[in-house]
Amino acid sequence: MSTEPQLRVNPTGANLREEPSSKARVLTLLAPGTIVHLEKTDGDWHRVTFRGWVHKTTVKALTSTEAIK
């Protein structure tokens, strides 16, 4: 079981970026509902398990009852 906070990608999806910037290269589009683990935060950006960055407005933290165990 991971102790890292879990986030769910919003219904519009999320661009996974190489760097924490809206100008950074997009690595892929994360599908709506995808669960990712938060590794660290840099301002408005979250580094997640897929080794990329998503803007904080494109994901929502899971509650303890929603989290995958």
C-alpha positions in Angstrom: 0.0 0.0 0.0 1.3 3.4 -1.0 1.5 6.2 1.6 1.6 8.9 -1.0 -1.6 10.9 -1.4 -3.7 9.8 -4.4 -5.3 12.1 -6.9 -8.0 11.5 -9.5 -7.8 13.2 -12.9 -10.7 15.5 -13.6 -13.4 14.7 -16.2 -11.6 16.7 -18.9 -8.3 14.8 -18.5 -4.9 16.2 -17.7 -1.8 16.9 -19.8 1.2 15.1 -18.3 4.1 17.5 -18.8 7.9 17.1 -18.8 8.4 20.2 -16.5 6.1 22.1 -14.1 5.1 24.7 -16.7 2.2 25.2 -19.1 4.9 25.8 -21.8 6.6 22.4 -21.1 6.3 19.6 -23.6 3.2 17.4 -23.2 4.3 13.7 -22.6 0.7 12.3 -22.8 -2.9 13.0 -21.9 -4.0 11.3 -18.8 -7.6 9.9 -19.2 -10.4 11.2 -17.0 -10.6 9.2 -13.8 -7.0 8.0 -13.8 -5.6 7.6 -10.3 -2.1 8.9 -9.8 0.1 9.2 -6.7 1.4 12.6 -5.7 5.2 12.6 -5.3 5.8 16.3 -4.7 4.4 19.8 -5.4 6.1 22.8 -7.0 3.8 25.9 -6.8 0.7 25.1 -8.8 2.1 21.8 -10.2 2.1 18.2 -8.9 4.7 15.7 -9.8 2.9 12.3 -10.1 3.8 8.6 -10.5 4.0 8.7 -14.3 7.1 10.8 -13.9 5.6 14.0 -15.1 3.7 17.1 -14.0 0.0 18.0 -13.9 -1.5 21.3 -13.0 -3.3 21.2 -9.7 -6.6 22.3 -11.3 -6.7 19.1 -13.4 -6.7 16.6 -10.4 -8.6 16.2 -7.2 -7.4 14.5 -4.0 -9.1 11.3 -3.0 -10.7 11.0 0.4 -9.6 8.2 2.6 -12.8 6.2 1.7 -12.1 6.7 -2.1 -8.4 5.8 -1.9 -7.2 2.6 -3.4 -5.7 0.4 -0.8 
